[in-house]
Amino acid sequence: MKDTRKCDENRQLHEEGYLQENRVELEGNAGALSISSTSEKEANDGKGYAMGLLEKILDRDNLNKAYKRVRVNKGKPGVDGMTVDELLPFLKENGERIRQAIMDGTYSPKPVRRVEIPKPDGGVRLLGIPTVLDRVIQQAIAQVLSPIYEEEFSDNSYGFRPGRNAHQAIRKCKEYIDAGYKWVVDIDLAKYFDMVNHDKLMRLLSNKIKDGRVLSLIRKYLKSGVMVNGVVIDTEEGTPQGGNILPLLSNIMLNELDKELARRGLKFCRYADDCNIYVKSRKAAERVMASIRRFLEKELKLKVNKEKSAVDRPWKLKFLGFSFYLKNGEARVRVHPKSVNKLKAKLKEVTGRSNAMSMEERIIRLKQVITGWVNYFGIAEMGRLAKGLDEWLGRRIRMCYWKRWKKIKTRHDNLVKLGIDDYKAWEYANTRKGYWRISNSPILSKALTNEFLSKALTNEWIKKQGFPSLTERYLLVH
């Protein structure tokens, strides 16, 4: 297929309702073949999903659903520069031609655009951004294949699956600990998404999928390459993070690990490539670590990161940002310190005294960060943690205001408005102490006290300005 081009006209999308005339496929495609009449459990007389699967992927309704999903997710353009807003006009003009190219096997996916995302530990995560067109096609494939493979996936797999989430995985881990499985084999796969063996993955797919056209299309995406500094590099292994089909392919590959763990009768929780196995003794844990490492490296052609993999107690390890502690013999969920530090780094960025944000913008950004963080970590017991973070955040907010009141007279006048004695207001307005030090002084603590913490602090000035509270948000979701 020729390079996709940007549309100069008609770039505005229609209303969210996506009426019939706004669909991705042309009206003439309504008669596309489908295998919907074939039982998903015994498709093609039990011989697997054979011919007709590609037609189901390219069905108009499935493509429209995929388009809507990509549009909602938004995201950056790929190597062709086409944005999500430009996609619908392009598909109206070229949709039938693209569909036919896929049917004929002549469609070639574009390379993904390589982006490096810094990691907290100092490394980088390699993210691949497909073109918006390829994201729609990948999403259409995933929507058809997911129900097929959901029947095979383990109940102990929680990542990127409908109706499953990290909270369920953490609760399952807690069950294991309470049942006496208090040793953990924490397996870390080294650069998992960059190490996936294409041949192994395709063999696994071919066990279930018999439509060679679908297998060929998936392999094309695996080998589409990445563009780095304008140069296309072939990909002989790995699945670039960022593709819509990647989570499904990841689960298909690691489902082989789930099967092996279940065959051995082990207790485990897996979320994507993060896997914890629970046993009752250190000796058993070390034995499991050695044997599972051999299985992953020999059978799945994956590499275990020996430095980050560990055998230890669950309260000494981090899983999905959480950890545990024991109280009266029962496991309790807590937020891991590294997750707290990552939150504080985000809050520092928003409340940095040298950035040019207005207070209104800071309030909006803080609400976004705090709401998302507490919604995720709210299952942990974090009452005292939230209170401490609120105290720390209150001090940073006072520092922002003190920096904002640059002139001595402005500081004096604002302190007086907040009820500070005129003499003391002049004294502190003329101080030479640094912003961070003065933000914790008795005079500012009294004037701009952080009312988020308890009713004993009666000054509600900061709260009335609209600043959010971790404690209040935690009480809402807990």
C-alpha positions as CSV (number, residue, x, y, z in Angstrom):
1,M,0.0,0.0,0.0
2,K,1.3,3.4,-0.8
3,D,2.3,5.7,2.1
4,T,-0.7,7.1,3.9
5,R,-1.2,10.8,3.4
6,K,-2.7,13.6,5.5
7,C,-6.0,15.0,4.5
8,D,-6.0,18.7,4.1
9,E,-9.8,19.0,4.2
10,N,-12.7,17.7,6.2
11,R,-10.5,16.9,9.3
12,Q,-13.2,17.5,11.8
13,L,-14.9,14.4,13.1
14,H,-18.6,14.1,13.5
15,E,-20.4,13.8,16.8
16,E,-19.6,11.0,19.2
17,G,-22.7,9.0,18.2
18,Y,-20.9,7.8,15.0
19,L,-23.9,7.7,12.8
20,Q,-24.1,5.2,9.9
21,E,-22.5,7.6,7.4
22,N,-19.5,8.1,9.7
23,R,-18.6,4.4,9.9
24,V,-15.2,3.3,8.8
25,E,-16.3,0.8,6.2
26,L,-18.2,1.7,3.1
27,E,-21.9,0.7,2.8
28,G,-21.1,-1.8,0.1
29,N,-19.2,-3.9,2.7
30,A,-22.2,-4.8,4.7
31,G,-22.2,-8.3,3.2
32,A,-18.7,-9.2,4.5
33,L,-18.4,-12.9,5.3
34,S,-18.5,-13.8,8.9
35,I,-17.9,-16.9,11.0
36,S,-20.3,-15.7,13.7
37,S,-22.5,-18.8,13.0
38,T,-19.7,-21.1,14.0
39,S,-19.5,-22.0,17.7
40,E,-16.5,-20.4,19.4
41,K,-15.8,-23.5,21.4
42,E,-16.0,-25.9,18.4
43,A,-15.3,-23.7,15.5
44,N,-14.9,-25.6,12.2
45,D,-15.8,-29.0,13.7
46,G,-13.2,-28.7,16.5
47,K,-10.3,-28.1,14.0
48,G,-9.6,-24.6,15.2
49,Y,-10.5,-21.3,13.7
50,A,-9.9,-21.7,10.0
51,M,-10.9,-19.8,7.0
52,G,-13.3,-16.9,7.7
53,L,-11.5,-15.4,10.7
54,L,-10.0,-12.6,8.6
55,E,-13.5,-11.7,7.3
56,K,-14.7,-11.5,10.9
57,I,-11.8,-9.1,11.7
58,L,-12.6,-7.0,8.7
59,D,-16.3,-6.9,9.4
60,R,-17.7,-3.4,9.3
61,D,-19.0,-3.4,12.8
62,N,-15.8,-4.8,14.2
63,L,-13.7,-2.1,12.4
64,N,-16.0,0.6,13.6
65,K,-15.6,-0.6,17.1
66,A,-11.9,-0.6,16.7
67,Y,-11.9,2.9,15.2
68,K,-13.9,4.3,18.2
69,R,-11.5,2.7,20.6
70,V,-8.4,4.2,18.9
71,R,-10.1,7.6,18.8
72,V,-10.9,7.5,22.5
73,N,-7.4,6.5,23.4
74,K,-6.0,9.3,21.2
75,G,-2.2,9.0,21.2
76,K,0.6,10.4,19.2
77,P,1.1,10.0,15.4
78,G,3.2,7.3,14.0
79,V,5.9,7.5,11.3
80,D,3.5,8.9,8.7
81,G,2.5,11.8,10.9
82,M,-1.3,11.1,10.6
83,T,-3.2,12.2,13.7
84,V,-6.3,10.5,15.1
85,D,-8.4,13.5,13.9
86,E,-7.2,12.9,10.3
87,L,-8.0,9.2,10.4
88,L,-11.8,9.2,9.6
89,P,-11.6,11.3,6.4
90,F,-8.7,9.1,5.2
91,L,-10.6,5.9,5.9
92,K,-13.7,7.3,4.0
93,E,-11.6,7.7,1.0
94,N,-9.3,4.7,1.3
95,G,-11.0,2.2,3.5
96,E,-12.1,-0.2,0.8
97,R,-8.7,-0.2,-0.8
98,I,-7.0,-0.9,2.5
99,R,-9.5,-3.7,3.3
100,Q,-8.9,-5.3,-0.1
101,A,-5.1,-5.1,0.4
102,I,-5.4,-7.0,3.7
103,M,-7.7,-9.6,2.1
104,D,-5.2,-10.1,-0.8
105,G,-2.2,-10.3,1.6
106,T,-0.5,-7.3,0.0
107,Y,-1.0,-4.9,2.9
108,S,2.3,-3.9,4.6
109,P,2.2,-2.3,8.1
110,K,4.4,0.8,8.6
111,P,7.3,0.6,11.0
112,V,6.6,1.9,14.5
113,R,8.1,5.1,15.7
114,R,10.6,4.5,18.5
115,V,10.2,6.6,21.7
116,E,12.3,6.2,24.8
117,I,10.5,6.6,28.2
118,P,12.9,7.1,31.2
119,K,12.6,4.6,34.0
120,P,12.8,5.5,37.7
121,D,15.9,3.3,38.0
122,G,17.7,5.3,35.4
123,G,17.1,3.1,32.3
124,V,14.7,3.6,29.5
125,R,11.7,1.8,28.3
126,L,11.5,1.4,24.5
127,L,8.0,2.4,23.3
128,G,6.8,1.8,19.7
129,I,4.1,4.0,18.3
130,P,2.3,2.4,15.3
131,T,0.5,4.6,12.8
132,V,-3.1,5.4,13.7
133,L,-4.3,3.2,10.8
134,D,-2.2,0.2,12.0
135,R,-3.6,0.8,15.5
136,V,-7.1,0.4,14.2
137,I,-6.2,-2.8,12.3
138,Q,-4.4,-4.3,15.4
139,Q,-7.4,-3.4,17.6
140,A,-9.7,-5.1,15.2
141,I,-7.6,-8.3,15.3
142,A,-7.4,-8.2,19.1
143,Q,-11.2,-7.8,19.5
144,V,-11.8,-11.0,17.5
145,L,-9.0,-13.1,19.0
146,S,-9.5,-12.1,22.6
147,P,-12.7,-14.0,23.2
148,I,-11.1,-17.0,21.6
149,Y,-8.2,-17.1,23.9
150,E,-10.0,-16.0,27.0
151,E,-11.3,-19.5,27.3
152,E,-7.8,-20.8,27.7
153,F,-6.2,-18.2,30.0
154,S,-5.6,-18.9,33.6
155,D,-7.7,-17.6,36.4
156,N,-4.5,-16.4,38.0
157,S,-3.7,-14.1,35.1
158,Y,-5.0,-10.6,35.7
159,G,-3.2,-8.2,33.3
160,F,-5.0,-6.7,30.2
161,R,-8.0,-9.0,30.4
162,P,-11.7,-8.0,30.5
163,G,-13.1,-7.8,34.0
164,R,-9.7,-8.3,35.6
165,N,-7.4,-5.8,37.3
166,A,-4.4,-5.3,39.5
167,H,-6.6,-5.0,42.7
168,Q,-7.8,-8.5,42.2
169,A,-4.3,-9.8,41.8
170,I,-3.2,-8.1,45.1
171,R,-6.2,-9.6,46.9
172,K,-5.3,-13.0,45.6
173,C,-1.8,-12.6,46.9
174,K,-3.2,-11.7,50.3
175,E,-5.2,-14.9,50.3
176,Y,-2.1,-16.9,49.6
177,I,-0.2,-15.2,52.5
178,D,-3.0,-15.7,54.9
179,A,-3.1,-19.4,53.9
180,G,0.5,-19.8,55.0
181,Y,2.3,-19.3,51.7
182,K,4.8,-16.7,53.1
183,W,7.7,-17.1,50.7
184,V,7.6,-15.5,47.3
185,V,9.4,-16.3,44.1
186,D,9.5,-12.9,42.3
187,I,10.3,-13.4,38.6
188,D,11.5,-10.5,36.6
189,L,11.9,-11.0,32.8
190,A,14.7,-9.0,31.3
191,K,13.3,-6.7,28.6
192,Y,10.4,-9.1,28.0
193,F,8.8,-7.2,25.1
194,D,12.1,-6.9,23.3
195,M,12.9,-10.6,23.8
196,V,9.8,-12.4,22.5
197,N,10.7,-15.1,20.1
198,H,8.7,-14.6,16.9
199,D,8.8,-18.3,15.8
200,K,7.7,-19.5,19.2
201,L,4.9,-17.0,19.4
202,M,3.7,-17.9,15.9
203,R,3.7,-21.6,16.7
204,L,1.5,-20.9,19.7
205,L,-0.9,-18.9,17.6
206,S,-1.1,-21.5,14.9
207,N,-2.2,-24.1,17.5
208,K,-5.5,-22.3,17.7
209,I,-5.7,-20.1,14.6
210,K,-5.9,-22.0,11.3
211,D,-6.6,-19.0,9.0
212,G,-3.2,-18.5,7.5
213,R,-4.1,-15.0,6.3
214,V,-4.5,-13.9,9.9
215,L,-1.3,-15.5,11.0
216,S,0.5,-13.8,8.1
217,L,-0.9,-10.4,9.1
218,I,0.2,-10.8,12.7
219,R,3.7,-11.8,11.6
220,K,3.9,-8.8,9.4
221,Y,3.2,-6.6,12.4
222,L,5.9,-8.5,14.4
223,K,8.4,-7.8,11.6
224,S,7.3,-4.3,10.6
225,G,10.5,-2.8,12.1
226,V,11.1,0.4,14.1
227,M,12.2,3.8,12.9
228,V,15.0,5.4,14.8
229,N,16.3,8.8,13.7
230,G,14.7,8.3,10.3
231,V,16.3,4.9,9.8
232,V,14.1,1.7,9.7
233,I,15.6,-1.2,11.7
234,D,14.3,-4.7,11.1
235,T,12.8,-6.5,14.2
236,E,13.8,-10.2,14.2
237,E,12.5,-10.6,17.8
238,G,10.4,-8.7,20.3
239,T,7.1,-7.0,20.2
240,P,7.4,-3.2,20.4
241,Q,5.4,-1.8,23.3
242,G,2.6,0.5,22.2
243,G,0.7,-1.8,19.7
244,N,-3.0,-2.5,20.4
245,I,-2.4,-6.2,19.9
246,L,0.6,-6.5,22.2
247,P,-1.2,-7.2,25.5
248,L,-3.0,-10.1,23.9
249,L,0.1,-11.6,22.3
250,S,1.9,-11.2,25.7
251,N,-0.8,-13.1,27.5
252,I,-0.7,-15.8,24.8
253,M,3.0,-16.3,25.2
254,L,3.0,-16.3,29.0
255,N,-0.1,-18.5,29.2
256,E,2.4,-21.3,28.6
257,L,4.1,-20.3,31.9
258,D,0.7,-20.3,33.6
259,K,0.0,-23.8,32.4
260,E,3.3,-25.0,33.7
261,L,2.8,-23.4,37.1
262,A,-0.8,-24.9,37.3
263,R,0.6,-28.4,36.2
264,R,2.9,-28.2,39.2
265,G,0.1,-27.2,41.6
266,L,1.8,-23.9,42.5
267,K,0.1,-20.8,43.9
268,F,0.8,-17.8,41.7
269,C,-0.4,-14.4,40.4
270,R,0.6,-13.0,37.1
271,Y,-0.1,-9.5,35.7
272,A,1.4,-9.3,32.2
273,D,5.1,-10.0,32.6
274,D,5.1,-9.6,36.4
275,C,4.7,-12.9,38.2
276,N,4.8,-13.9,41.9
277,I,4.8,-17.5,43.0
278,Y,3.9,-18.3,46.6
279,V,5.3,-21.3,48.6
280,K,5.7,-22.2,52.2
281,S,9.5,-22.4,52.7
282,R,12.7,-20.8,51.5
283,K,14.0,-24.1,50.2
284,A,10.9,-24.7,48.1
285,A,11.1,-21.1,46.8
286,E,14.7,-21.5,45.7
287,R,13.9,-24.8,44.0
288,V,11.0,-23.3,42.2
289,M,13.1,-20.3,41.1
290,A,15.7,-22.5,39.6
291,S,13.3,-24.8,37.7
292,I,11.0,-22.0,36.4
293,R,14.0,-20.0,35.2
294,R,15.1,-23.1,33.2
295,F,11.6,-23.4,31.8
296,L,11.4,-19.8,30.7
297,E,14.8,-19.7,29.1
298,K,14.6,-23.2,27.4
299,E,10.9,-23.5,26.5
300,L,9.8,-19.9,25.9
301,K,13.2,-18.5,24.8
302,L,12.9,-15.7,27.4
303,K,15.6,-14.3,29.7
304,V,15.2,-14.0,33.4
305,N,16.8,-10.9,35.0
306,K,18.8,-12.6,37.8
307,E,19.6,-9.3,39.5
308,K,15.9,-8.2,39.9
309,S,14.4,-11.6,40.4
310,A,14.3,-12.6,44.1
311,V,13.3,-15.1,46.7
312,D,12.1,-13.3,49.8
313,R,9.2,-12.6,52.1
314,P,6.2,-10.8,50.5
315,W,6.6,-7.8,52.8
316,K,10.1,-7.2,51.5
317,L,9.1,-7.2,47.8
318,K,7.1,-4.9,45.5
319,F,4.3,-6.3,43.3
320,L,2.3,-3.9,41.1
321,G,3.4,-1.0,43.3
322,F,2.1,-2.7,46.5
323,S,3.6,-4.7,49.3
324,F,2.3,-6.3,52.5
325,Y,2.8,-6.4,56.3
326,L,1.5,-8.6,59.0
327,K,-0.8,-7.5,61.8
328,N,-2.1,-10.0,64.3
329,G,-1.1,-12.8,62.0
330,E,-3.1,-11.4,59.1
331,A,-1.6,-10.0,55.9
332,R,-2.4,-6.3,55.3
333,V,-1.8,-4.4,52.0
334,R,0.4,-1.3,52.0
335,V,1.8,1.0,49.4
336,H,5.5,0.2,48.6
337,P,7.9,3.1,49.5
338,K,9.0,3.3,45.8
339,S,5.5,4.1,44.8
340,V,5.3,6.8,47.4
341,N,8.5,8.3,46.1
342,K,7.2,8.3,42.6
343,L,4.1,10.2,43.8
344,K,6.1,12.8,45.6
345,A,8.2,13.3,42.5
346,K,5.0,14.1,40.5
347,L,3.7,16.4,43.3
348,K,7.1,18.2,43.4
349,E,6.9,18.8,39.7
350,V,3.5,20.4,40.0
351,T,4.3,22.4,43.1
352,G,7.8,23.5,42.1
353,R,8.2,27.2,43.0
354,S,10.1,28.0,39.8
355,N,7.5,26.7,37.3
356,A,5.2,29.2,35.7
357,M,1.9,27.5,36.6
358,S,-1.0,29.6,38.0
359,M,-2.5,28.4,41.2
360,E,-5.6,27.5,39.3
361,E,-3.6,25.2,37.0
362,R,-1.8,23.7,40.0
363,I,-5.1,22.8,41.6
364,I,-6.3,21.1,38.5
365,R,-3.1,19.1,38.0
366,L,-2.9,18.1,41.7
367,K,-6.5,16.9,41.6
368,Q,-5.6,14.7,38.5
369,V,-2.5,13.2,40.1
370,I,-4.1,12.6,43.5
371,T,-7.3,11.2,42.2
372,G,-5.6,8.7,39.9
373,W,-3.1,7.7,42.5
374,V,-5.6,7.2,45.3
375,N,-8.0,5.4,43.1
376,Y,-5.3,2.8,42.3
377,F,-3.6,2.5,45.7
378,G,-6.8,3.0,47.7
379,I,-7.1,-0.7,48.5
380,A,-4.0,-0.4,50.7
381,E,-4.2,0.7,54.3
382,M,-2.8,4.2,54.0
383,G,-4.5,6.5,56.5
384,R,-1.3,7.6,58.2
385,L,0.5,7.7,54.9
386,A,-2.1,10.0,53.4
387,K,-2.0,12.3,56.5
388,G,1.7,12.6,56.3
389,L,1.6,13.3,52.5
390,D,-1.0,16.0,53.1
391,E,1.2,17.7,55.7
392,W,4.1,17.6,53.3
393,L,2.0,18.8,50.3
394,G,0.6,21.6,52.5
395,R,4.1,22.9,53.2
396,R,4.8,22.9,49.5
397,I,1.6,24.8,48.7
398,R,2.6,27.5,51.3
399,M,6.0,27.7,49.7
400,C,4.3,28.4,46.3
401,Y,2.2,31.2,47.8
402,W,5.2,32.7,49.5
403,K,7.1,32.7,46.3
404,R,4.1,34.2,44.5
405,W,4.0,37.1,47.0
406,K,7.4,38.5,45.8
407,K,7.3,42.0,47.2
408,I,7.6,42.7,50.9
409,K,4.4,44.8,50.9
410,T,2.5,42.1,49.1
411,R,3.6,39.6,51.7
412,H,2.7,41.9,54.6
413,D,-0.8,42.7,53.2
414,N,-1.7,39.1,52.5
415,L,-0.5,38.0,56.0
416,V,-2.6,40.7,57.6
417,K,-5.6,39.6,55.6
418,L,-5.1,36.1,56.9
419,G,-5.2,37.3,60.5
420,I,-1.6,37.8,61.4
421,D,-0.6,40.7,63.7
422,D,0.6,43.8,61.8
423,Y,4.0,43.8,63.5
424,K,4.6,40.1,63.0
425,A,3.5,40.4,59.3
426,W,6.1,43.1,58.7
427,E,8.7,40.9,60.5
428,Y,8.1,37.9,58.4
429,A,7.6,39.8,55.2
430,N,11.2,41.1,55.6
431,T,12.7,37.7,56.4
432,R,15.7,36.4,54.5
433,K,15.0,32.8,55.1
434,G,14.6,30.5,52.1
435,Y,11.2,29.6,50.6
436,W,11.2,26.0,51.9
437,R,12.3,27.0,55.4
438,I,9.8,29.9,55.7
439,S,7.0,27.6,54.4
440,N,7.3,25.6,57.6
441,S,7.6,28.5,60.0
442,P,5.0,29.0,62.7
443,I,3.7,32.2,61.2
444,L,2.9,30.6,57.8
445,S,1.7,27.4,59.3
446,K,-0.7,29.4,61.3
447,A,-1.8,31.6,58.4
448,L,-2.0,28.9,55.7
449,T,-2.5,25.9,57.9
450,N,-3.3,22.6,56.1
451,E,-6.9,21.9,57.1
452,F,-7.0,18.6,55.3
453,L,-5.8,16.7,58.3
454,S,-8.2,17.0,61.2
455,K,-10.8,19.2,62.7
456,A,-8.3,20.3,65.3
457,L,-6.8,22.6,62.7
458,T,-9.5,25.2,62.3
459,N,-8.0,27.4,59.6
460,E,-9.6,26.3,56.3
461,W,-7.9,28.8,54.0
462,I,-6.0,26.3,51.8
463,K,-9.0,24.0,51.6
464,K,-11.2,26.9,50.5
465,Q,-8.8,27.6,47.6
466,G,-9.8,24.2,46.2
467,F,-6.6,22.3,46.8
468,P,-7.2,18.5,47.0
469,S,-6.5,16.2,49.9
470,L,-5.2,12.7,49.8
471,T,-6.9,11.9,53.1
472,E,-10.3,13.0,51.9
473,R,-9.9,11.1,48.6
474,Y,-8.8,8.0,50.5
475,L,-11.8,8.1,52.7
476,L,-14.1,8.4,49.7
477,V,-12.7,5.2,48.0
478,H,-11.8,3.1,51.0
